[in-house]
Amino acid sequence: MDKNVFPIEHKYTVTVSDLRKTAYFGLVRESNKAFLAMFVILAFALVYGIAVYSGLTQANMLIFFIAGAYLIWGLIKFAGAEKRVRLNLKAEGNTIGMETKLTVSKDDMRFEIGGHKIDNRYVIKNLAAVFELAALYMVYLDGEHMFIVPKRGLDDGQKDALRGLLRARLGNRFWTRFEKKQ
């Protein structure tokens, strides 16, 4: 962890696209095995349908019924995620589109959102969890409250320093795809 990078100051605005990414990440994370099964079954049904259409085999309608059921299940789950996005946009205290300033020191994170007069400081080691996605961080204060921190505007050195700091302070409560597990 590069100590010369801190404090990191990052001004950003959370967009609807950022909110949608977090909703879909949460959806797939909570049901990842079921979604994997859905995609495998849909791919198999597609190949099977091509084989039936080509005359290579006779149709077994049970395969299409199961694939259809998984497809409907997946569509219902995705519709639920979109509904949660819409509800968040209508919620009181919504910070989408408001400028936020994040200041990260070696021990804490400070979030300032002028539109809501929010100026809160959180000790990093006390955070519930942080997930690093390709385009953003999801900083969980507890099981229900989260700050979305887009990576737009952070340079590679800041991203690496932040990743190292979060890994050191949070241990297995920090999840990322961008570093090798040891």
N, C-alpha and C positions, 0 to 999 in steps of 0.2 A: 504494500500500500504506500503510495507516494504521498508523504506528509506535506510536500510543497504545494500540492494542488488545493488543499483545504484552506479556507472555506470555499466551497463551490456555490456560486450564485447562479440560479437558473430561472429566467422569466419565461413563462409559457401560458398558453391558453388551451384548455381541454376542449376538444371538438366532439361532435356527435359520433364521428368515426372512431375516436378513441374509446368512448363509452361502449360502442358496439363491439369493439375488439375485446374489451374486458368481459362483456356479457357472454360472448361466444367462447372465450377461453374458459370461463367458469362452467358453462354448459358442457363442454367437451371434457373438462377435467373431472367433473362429477360423474360422468357416464362414459368414460373413455373406452372401456371394454365393450359396452353395448354399441357404441358408435363404430368401433372397429368391426364388430360382428355384422353390423348393418352394411357397411361398405363391402365387406367380403361377400356377403349373401347377395347384395345387389349386383356386384361384378360377376359372380357365378351365374345369377339369373340372366344377365345380359348375354354372357357367352352361351349359356344353355339355350336361350331364345334364338340366338343366331344359328346354333346347331339344329334346332327344331325347324326353323324356317328353311334351312338348307337341305332338310330331309335326311340328316345324319342320324336322327333319333326321333322317337315318338314323344309327344308332349306329356309331361306329368304335371297336371295343374296345381298340385300341392306346392311345387317349387315356386310357381308364380304367385300363389296365394301367400306363402311365407314372405317372399320378397316384397309383395305389395303391403303386407302388414308392417314390415320393418320400415318401408318408405313412408307410410302414414305416420308411424311412431316418430320418425325423424322429423317430418314436417311439423308435427305437433310440438315437439321439443324446440325447434327453431322458432316457431311462432310464439312460444312462451318467452323465449329470450328477447324477441322483438317487443313483446308486450312490456317486459321489464324495462327495456330501454325507454319506451314511451312514458311509462310511469315515472321513471327517474327524471325525464325531461320536464314533467308537469309538477314534480315534487317541490315543496317549499324548501328553500335553501339550495336549490340547484346552482352549481357553479360552472356549468357548461358555458363557454364563451367569455368567461371573466378572466382577466389577467391575474395570474398567480405568481408569486415569487417564492421560490424554494431556496433556502440557505442550508447547506449541509456542512457541519463541522465534523470533527473526528468523533464526537459523542452524541450529537443530536441533529434533528431536522426541524427547521422552522418553516411553517407555511403561512404566507401572508396573502389574503384574498381581500383586496380593497373593497370590492362591491358588496361584500357581506361583513366587512369590518372584522374579519377573522385574522388573528395573529397568534398562532399556537406553536409551541415548541414541544417536541417529543423526543425522549431519550431513545436512541436507536436500539439499544439492547432490550428495551421494554416493548418494542413493536411486536405484534402478533406474528406477522410474516411479511415478506416482500417477494413478489414474483417479478422476474425480469423477462419480458417478451421482446420480440424483435423491435417494436416501435415504442415501447413504453414500460414503465414500472408500475406495479400495483402495490401500494404501500398500505397494508392492513394495520389499523390501530388496534382493532379487536375483531371478533368474528363478523361484525356487521358494518363497521365504518372503514372506509378506504379512501385514500387519495390516489388519483391517477396522475402519473408524472410522465408526460411524453418525452422521448429522447431528443426531439427536434431541438436544435440549438446547443446540444452537448457535444463537445469534440471527443475523439476516441480516447484521449488521455483522461478526460473527466469520467467517461463511462467506465474505463478500466479501474480508475481509482475508486469510484463509487461501488463497483462490483467487489473489489477487494475489501473495502470497508464493511459492506453489508455482510460479506461472507465471514469476516473476522468477528463482527459483533453479534450476528444472528445464528451462525452455524447452520444447522439443518432447517431453520425457519426461513432461509433465503434459498430460492429456487431460481436457477438460470440454465439456459441451454448453451451459453456462450463461454463456458470454461470446461476444461477436462476434469473429470472426476478422478480422484487419486485413490 
